[in-house]
Amino acid sequence: MIGAIVTVAACALLCSGLATLGNHAIAREFGDFDLRKNTEILMDPAIAVRYAEYRLATNIFYRQGLVLWTVLGLLVAYMVVATLLKI
């Protein structure tokens, strides 16, 4: 059980780190960009594709991280309850 907790924790930390790096890449590449105000920047296909790739990768890692953090919480809660019931 400890191995599963450590593995899920490492994967959750990795996914959260990759999502953070993706957000930093978006902020660096598109610093002045606000989708609500100026949408004409997305008329250039190269910029639009790069922006979509960054957003897609960041969202995938963000959602994976959310699921893994939830699974980690459930595993830890199960471990605590199992330990308390053995006493």
N, C-alpha and C positions, 0 to 999 in steps of 0.2 A: 504494500500500500504506500509505503514511503517513496518507493521508486516511481510510482504513478504520480504522486504529488509533485515530486521534484521535476519529472519530465513535463508535466502540464505547466508547472510554474515557469520552467525555462522556455517553453514554446509561447506561453502568454507574454512573457517579457520580450521575447524576440519579435512577436507580432506587434506589440505596442511600440517597440523601438523602430520597427520598419514603418509603421504608420506615422510616427513622429518625423522620421527622415523624409517621408513623402510630403508631409505638410511643409517642412522647411524647404524642400525643393520647389514646391508650388509657390511659396512666398518669395523665394529668390528669383525664380523665372518670371513670375507674374506679380511683382510687387505693387504696382499701381492699378492692377486690374480689379474692377468690381463688376461682376456679371449683371447686376441690376442697372448700372449706369451706362456702361459702354459695351455693347454687344458687337460692335463693328469689328473688333479685334478678332473675333471668331470667324470672320469671313475669309481670312487667310487659311487655307486647308492645313498647312504645315503647323501653324500655331494651334489651330483647333484640335488637331490630332494629338499633339504633344500635351496640351492641356487635358484632354479627355483621358489619355493614358495615365498621366499623373493622378488625376482624380479617381480613376477606376482602381489603380493599384493601391492608393491610399485607403480608399473605402473598403477594399477587400481585406487588407491587413487590419484595419480598425475593427471591422465586424468579427473577424476571426479572433482578435484579441478579446473582444467583449465576451464571446462564447467561451473562450478558454479561461478567462478570469472567473466566469460563472461556474464552470466545471470545477475549477480549482477550489472555489468557495464551498461547493457541495462536497467535494472529496475531503476537505479539511473538517467540515461539519460532521460528516460521516465518521471520520477518524476520531473526533472528539467524543461523539455520542457513543461509539463502539468502545472507546477506552473507559468512559464513565460507567457504562453498563457492566463492564467486566469487574468493577470494584465491588 
